[in-house]
Amino acid sequence: MKIYTVGGAVRDQLLGLPVKDHDHVVVGATPDEMLKRGFRPVGKDFPVFLHPKTQEEYALARTERKTAPGYRGFVFHTAPDVTLEEDLVRRDLTINAIAQDEHGALTDPFGGVADIENRVFRHVSDAFAEDPVRILRLARFAARFGDFTIAPETLALMRTMVADGEVDALVAERVWQELARGLMEAQPSRMLAVLHDCGALVRLLPELPFDDALLPLLDAAGALPLALEERFAVLMLGVGVAQIGQLSQRLRVPNECRELAVMAAREQQQFDTALSLSAEQLVGLCERCDGLRKPQRFEQLLAVLTCARTGQAGDFAPAMRLRLALAAVRSVDAGALAQACASDPKSIPALIHAARVAAVDARLAAAQ
């Protein structure tokens, strides 16, 4: 039995990057042997085991055979006679098909080290075309490794996969998972550019217009400490509210991401004119955005729209005015006003609203 470290851990080490996770492949072993050594089985599709101490994943060397469209249509085979090279040839990119033994020696049958040195994404074999998730993964890697380019033959293969309808078989959860991870990389614009270049973007995100203005905006968001829901909202700023709802429903986007994106798309014009809005309009915006119950989300809205208009975080006059307005609105004791008008409950909403408008007026006057 021989154990090798494979995949991202070897790649990142060679790139001089911090190694976060270690994956291992085990050659020449059976499931029974792994169990006898104390490993705990966790794999459903093929034998994967957790190390009894480190909890890192150890997968038995395997081969696989395509049996149906999509990324789930595979039959896996594991046996002690499956070689390391047979396992590596099924991997997506040459930079991820390098193995390292316990002494540090590398096994690199497909030129992954050279491709790392030359900063090239290149598919290992034609097996790449059998799994459409690999298009998404490569696009995400492009967002992470900004100085890599795609080998022409790999881009051509990706275009063929799209033309053959492979990406149409992707399930919504996996598309969202890879999109979300790509949005959290340093240069998310490169993910969109790759998907656009191979033709997958219009198939996966037909609601999203691809234009040159979007790309620097995404990278500005990527340079800021914005959460996923904020970055998704930036991505959706050029999409109509109804289309955001359609996309979110189809991809099963989390509610917090969808709600912020809808709010930002809906309110961006109000944000742009915030300096000229009356106290009445400012209160209406705060109430419409549920800023009283969810001030943190309101702050996220301001962060998204500030990024969209300036490419930066921090002070921006429209955001500062809206922040001041919300503080004034929240200073009104709605409970006390309601109690004072308990004998006339129908008048309570208008009374509270009027008090909020007065509070905003006073706060704005004091700030001048």
KOLDREN-214670 format. One line per 10 residues: their letters; for each residue x, y, z of C-alpha. Coordinates in nm, 2 decimals, padded with zeros to 4 digits. Example, Ala and Ser with C-alpha at 12.3 -4.5 7.8 and 13.67 -1.06 7.14 Angstrom:
AS> 01.23:-00.45:00.78 ~ 01.37:-00.11:00.71 .
***
This chain:
MKIYTVGGAV> 00.00:00.00:00.00 ~ 00.13:00.34:-00.10 ~ -00.01:00.68:00.00 ~ 00.03:01.00:-00.20 ~ -00.08:01.36:-00.15 ~ -00.27:01.48:-00.46 ~ -00.46:01.77:-00.61 ~ -00.48:02.12:-00.47 ~ -00.23:02.06:-00.18 ~ 00.05:01.98:-00.42 .
RDQLLGLPVK> -00.05:02.25:-00.66 ~ -00.06:02.52:-00.40 ~ 00.27:02.41:-00.25 ~ 00.43:02.44:-00.59 ~ 00.28:02.78:-00.63 ~ 00.41:02.89:-00.30 ~ 00.06:02.94:-00.16 ~ -00.07:02.83:00.18 ~ -00.20:02.47:00.18 ~ -00.55:02.46:00.34 .
DHDHVVVGAT> -00.66:02.10:00.28 ~ -00.48:01.78:00.21 ~ -00.63:01.50:-00.01 ~ -00.47:01.17:-00.04 ~ -00.49:00.87:-00.28 ~ -00.41:00.52:-00.17 ~ -00.27:00.28:-00.42 ~ -00.27:-00.10:-00.36 ~ -00.52:-00.12:-00.08 ~ -00.87:-00.26:-00.02 .
PDEMLKRGFR> -01.15:-00.12:00.19 ~ -01.09:-00.39:00.45 ~ -00.72:-00.29:00.49 ~ -00.82:00.07:00.54 ~ -01.07:-00.03:00.81 ~ -00.81:-00.24:00.98 ~ -00.58:00.06:01.00 ~ -00.86:00.26:01.18 ~ -00.98:00.47:00.89 ~ -01.35:00.56:00.89 .
PVGKDFPVFL> -01.55:00.52:00.56 ~ -01.74:00.82:00.44 ~ -01.77:00.78:00.06 ~ -02.10:00.69:-00.10 ~ -02.00:00.67:-00.47 ~ -01.65:00.53:-00.41 ~ -01.44:00.44:-00.11 ~ -01.32:00.75:00.07 ~ -01.19:00.72:00.43 ~ -01.11:00.97:00.71 .
HPKTQEEYAL> -00.77:00.94:00.88 ~ -00.83:00.83:01.25 ~ -00.62:01.12:01.38 ~ -00.61:01.40:01.12 ~ -00.96:01.34:00.97 ~ -00.81:01.41:00.63 ~ -00.96:01.23:00.33 ~ -00.79:00.92:00.18 ~ -00.95:00.79:-00.14 ~ -00.86:00.45:-00.29 .
ARTERKTAPG> -00.71:00.48:-00.64 ~ -00.99:00.45:-00.89 ~ -01.09:00.45:-01.25 ~ -01.43:00.57:-01.38 ~ -01.65:00.52:-01.68 ~ -01.91:00.76:-01.83 ~ -02.26:00.61:-01.84 ~ -02.50:00.91:-01.87 ~ -02.50:01.29:-01.93 ~ -02.41:01.53:-01.65 .
YRGFVFHTAP> -02.17:01.50:-01.37 ~ -02.34:01.22:-01.19 ~ -02.34:00.97:-01.48 ~ -02.03:00.77:-01.38 ~ -01.94:00.42:-01.27 ~ -01.63:00.40:-01.04 ~ -01.40:00.11:-01.00 ~ -01.15:00.06:-00.72 ~ -00.91:-00.23:-00.68 ~ -00.55:-00.28:-00.55 .
DVTLEEDLVR> -00.43:-00.31:-00.91 ~ -00.54:00.04:-01.01 ~ -00.22:00.24:-01.06 ~ -00.15:00.60:-00.96 ~ -00.13:00.71:-01.32 ~ -00.47:00.55:-01.39 ~ -00.61:00.75:-01.11 ~ -00.45:01.08:-01.21 ~ -00.55:01.06:-01.58 ~ -00.92:01.10:-01.47 .
RDLTINAIAQ> -00.85:01.43:-01.30 ~ -00.95:01.77:-01.46 ~ -00.63:01.98:-01.51 ~ -00.27:01.89:-01.53 ~ -00.19:02.12:-01.24 ~ -00.42:01.91:-01.02 ~ -00.28:01.57:-01.15 ~ 00.05:01.58:-00.96 ~ 00.11:01.34:-00.67 ~ 00.37:01.36:-00.40 .
DEHGALTDPF> 00.48:01.07:-00.19 ~ 00.58:01.07:00.18 ~ 00.94:01.16:00.09 ~ 00.84:01.46:-00.12 ~ 00.90:01.30:-00.46 ~ 00.66:01.41:-00.73 ~ 00.48:01.19:-00.98 ~ 00.39:01.42:-01.27 ~ 00.29:01.21:-01.58 ~ 00.10:01.49:-01.76 .
GGVADIENRV> 00.33:01.79:-01.73 ~ 00.15:01.96:-01.45 ~ 00.47:02.11:-01.30 ~ 00.56:02.27:-01.64 ~ 00.20:02.41:-01.67 ~ 00.23:02.56:-01.32 ~ 00.56:02.73:-01.42 ~ 00.40:02.86:-01.74 ~ 00.07:02.95:-01.57 ~ -00.15:02.74:-01.80 .
FRHVSDAFAE> -00.48:02.56:-01.74 ~ -00.47:02.24:-01.95 ~ -00.70:01.94:-01.94 ~ -00.53:01.61:-01.86 ~ -00.72:01.39:-02.11 ~ -01.04:01.38:-02.31 ~ -01.21:01.25:-01.99 ~ -01.24:01.63:-01.91 ~ -01.53:01.64:-02.15 ~ -01.73:01.39:-01.96 .
DPVRILRLAR> -01.79:01.61:-01.66 ~ -01.95:01.95:-01.72 ~ -01.87:02.06:-01.36 ~ -01.51:02.09:-01.48 ~ -01.60:02.39:-01.69 ~ -01.73:02.56:-01.37 ~ -01.42:02.46:-01.18 ~ -01.18:02.59:-01.44 ~ -01.37:02.92:-01.45 ~ -01.34:02.94:-01.07 .
FAARFGDFTI> -00.97:02.86:-01.08 ~ -00.93:03.15:-01.33 ~ -01.09:03.38:-01.07 ~ -00.84:03.25:-00.81 ~ -00.52:03.24:-01.02 ~ -00.53:03.56:-01.21 ~ -00.21:03.51:-01.41 ~ -00.31:03.17:-01.56 ~ -00.44:03.14:-01.92 ~ -00.64:02.86:-02.07 .
APETLALMRT> -00.46:02.63:-02.32 ~ -00.63:02.68:-02.67 ~ -00.71:02.31:-02.70 ~ -00.88:02.31:-02.36 ~ -01.09:02.62:-02.44 ~ -01.19:02.44:-02.77 ~ -01.29:02.13:-02.58 ~ -01.50:02.34:-02.34 ~ -01.68:02.50:-02.63 ~ -01.75:02.16:-02.78 .
MVADGEVDAL> -01.89:02.05:-02.45 ~ -02.13:02.35:-02.44 ~ -02.23:02.29:-02.80 ~ -02.30:01.92:-02.71 ~ -02.54:02.02:-02.43 ~ -02.33:01.89:-02.15 ~ -02.37:02.20:-01.93 ~ -02.75:02.17:-01.97 ~ -02.73:01.86:-01.75 ~ -02.58:02.04:-01.46 .
VAERVWQELA> -02.80:02.05:-01.15 ~ -02.89:02.39:-01.00 ~ -02.72:02.33:-00.66 ~ -02.38:02.26:-00.82 ~ -02.40:02.56:-01.05 ~ -02.48:02.78:-00.75 ~ -02.20:02.62:-00.54 ~ -01.94:02.69:-00.80 ~ -02.07:03.04:-00.88 ~ -02.07:03.13:-00.51 .
RGLMEAQPSR> -01.71:03.01:-00.46 ~ -01.60:03.19:-00.77 ~ -01.76:03.52:-00.65 ~ -01.55:03.49:-00.33 ~ -01.22:03.47:-00.52 ~ -00.99:03.77:-00.58 ~ -01.09:03.83:-00.95 ~ -01.44:03.71:-01.00 ~ -01.46:03.88:-01.34 ~ -01.23:03.61:-01.48 .
MLAVLHDCGA> -01.49:03.34:-01.39 ~ -01.76:03.52:-01.59 ~ -01.52:03.59:-01.88 ~ -01.42:03.22:-01.91 ~ -01.78:03.11:-01.90 ~ -01.87:03.37:-02.16 ~ -01.57:03.27:-02.39 ~ -01.67:02.90:-02.39 ~ -02.05:02.98:-02.44 ~ -02.16:02.85:-02.10 .
LVRLLPELPF> -02.26:03.18:-01.94 ~ -02.57:03.23:-02.16 ~ -02.68:02.87:-02.09 ~ -02.63:02.88:-01.72 ~ -02.72:03.25:-01.64 ~ -02.93:03.37:-01.93 ~ -03.07:03.66:-01.73 ~ -02.72:03.81:-01.68 ~ -02.61:04.06:-01.94 ~ -02.24:04.03:-02.01 .
DDALLPLLDA> -02.09:04.37:-02.06 ~ -01.75:04.53:-02.01 ~ -01.88:04.75:-01.73 ~ -01.96:04.45:-01.51 ~ -01.61:04.30:-01.50 ~ -01.42:04.58:-01.32 ~ -01.72:04.62:-01.09 ~ -01.69:04.26:-00.99 ~ -01.32:04.28:-00.93 ~ -01.37:04.60:-00.72 .
AGALPLALEE> -01.61:04.39:-00.51 ~ -01.35:04.11:-00.50 ~ -01.09:04.35:-00.36 ~ -01.32:04.44:-00.07 ~ -01.41:04.24:00.24 ~ -01.77:04.18:00.11 ~ -01.97:03.88:00.21 ~ -02.12:03.64:-00.05 ~ -02.46:03.80:-00.05 ~ -02.31:04.14:-00.11 .
RFAVLMLGVG> -02.10:04.02:-00.40 ~ -02.40:03.84:-00.55 ~ -02.59:04.17:-00.52 ~ -02.31:04.35:-00.71 ~ -02.33:04.08:-00.98 ~ -02.71:04.13:-01.01 ~ -02.72:04.51:-01.03 ~ -02.77:04.51:-01.41 ~ -03.05:04.25:-01.39 ~ -03.41:04.34:-01.35 .
VAQIGQLSQR> -03.59:04.25:-01.02 ~ -03.81:03.99:-01.19 ~ -03.51:03.83:-01.36 ~ -03.32:03.81:-01.03 ~ -03.62:03.62:-00.88 ~ -03.62:03.38:-01.18 ~ -03.25:03.32:-01.16 ~ -03.26:03.28:-00.78 ~ -03.55:03.03:-00.80 ~ -03.38:02.82:-01.07 .
LRVPNECREL> -03.04:02.80:-00.90 ~ -03.19:02.78:-00.55 ~ -03.00:03.08:-00.44 ~ -03.01:03.13:-00.06 ~ -03.28:03.38:00.06 ~ -03.03:03.63:00.21 ~ -02.85:03.65:-00.13 ~ -03.17:03.69:-00.33 ~ -03.33:03.95:-00.09 ~ -03.02:04.17:-00.09 .
AVMAAREQQQ> -02.98:04.15:-00.46 ~ -03.34:04.24:-00.52 ~ -03.32:04.53:-00.28 ~ -03.00:04.67:-00.43 ~ -03.14:04.64:-00.79 ~ -03.47:04.81:-00.69 ~ -03.32:05.09:-00.48 ~ -03.01:05.19:-00.68 ~ -03.18:05.49:-00.84 ~ -03.30:05.61:-00.51 .
FDTALSLSAE> -02.95:05.57:-00.38 ~ -02.81:05.78:-00.66 ~ -03.05:06.06:-00.58 ~ -03.02:06.03:-00.20 ~ -02.87:06.37:-00.15 ~ -03.19:06.53:-00.29 ~ -03.44:06.31:-00.13 ~ -03.68:06.47:00.12 ~ -03.72:06.34:00.47 ~ -04.05:06.18:00.37 .
QLVGLCERCD> -03.87:05.99:00.09 ~ -03.58:05.89:00.31 ~ -03.82:05.75:00.57 ~ -04.01:05.56:00.30 ~ -03.68:05.41:00.17 ~ -03.58:05.30:00.52 ~ -03.92:05.14:00.58 ~ -03.93:04.98:00.24 ~ -03.59:04.82:00.30 ~ -03.69:04.70:00.65 .
GLRKPQRFEQ> -03.40:04.89:00.79 ~ -03.56:04.91:01.14 ~ -03.57:04.54:01.18 ~ -03.27:04.46:00.98 ~ -03.02:04.74:01.01 ~ -02.73:04.51:00.93 ~ -02.88:04.42:00.59 ~ -02.94:04.79:00.53 ~ -02.57:04.85:00.59 ~ -02.50:04.57:00.34 .
LLAVLTCART> -02.72:04.75:00.09 ~ -02.51:05.07:00.13 ~ -02.19:04.87:00.10 ~ -02.31:04.72:-00.23 ~ -02.42:05.04:-00.38 ~ -02.11:05.23:-00.26 ~ -01.89:04.97:-00.42 ~ -02.10:04.99:-00.74 ~ -02.06:05.37:-00.77 ~ -01.71:05.42:-00.63 .
GQAGDFAPAM> -01.53:05.08:-00.65 ~ -01.44:05.13:-00.29 ~ -01.57:05.11:00.07 ~ -01.59:05.38:00.33 ~ -01.75:05.72:00.32 ~ -01.97:05.82:00.03 ~ -02.21:06.10:00.06 ~ -02.53:05.92:-00.05 ~ -02.46:05.63:00.19 ~ -02.38:05.87:00.47 .
RLRLALAAVR> -02.71:06.05:00.42 ~ -02.90:05.72:00.42 ~ -02.71:05.60:00.73 ~ -02.80:05.92:00.91 ~ -03.16:05.89:00.81 ~ -03.19:05.54:00.94 ~ -03.03:05.63:01.27 ~ -03.30:05.91:01.30 ~ -03.58:05.67:01.21 ~ -03.46:05.42:01.46 .
SVDAGALAQA> -03.44:05.68:01.74 ~ -03.82:05.71:01.74 ~ -03.98:05.52:02.02 ~ -04.26:05.36:01.82 ~ -04.38:05.16:02.12 ~ -04.43:05.46:02.34 ~ -04.62:05.64:02.06 ~ -04.84:05.34:02.01 ~ -04.91:05.32:02.38 ~ -05.01:05.68:02.39 .
CASDPKSIPA> -05.26:05.63:02.11 ~ -05.40:05.30:02.24 ~ -05.75:05.44:02.23 ~ -05.72:05.51:01.86 ~ -05.52:05.22:01.71 ~ -05.59:05.31:01.35 ~ -05.40:05.64:01.39 ~ -05.08:05.47:01.52 ~ -04.91:05.39:01.18 ~ -04.95:05.75:01.05 .
LIHAARVAAV> -04.84:05.90:01.38 ~ -04.52:05.68:01.39 ~ -04.44:05.76:01.03 ~ -04.49:06.14:01.09 ~ -04.26:06.12:01.40 ~ -03.99:05.94:01.19 ~ -04.01:06.21:00.92 ~ -03.98:06.48:01.19 ~ -03.68:06.30:01.34 ~ -03.51:06.28:01.00 .
DARLAAAQ> -03.58:06.64:00.93 ~ -03.43:06.74:01.26 ~ -03.12:06.52:01.21 ~ -03.05:06.65:00.86 ~ -03.09:07.01:00.98 ~ -02.84:06.95:01.26 ~ -02.59:06.79:01.02 ~ -02.58:07.09:00.78 .
***
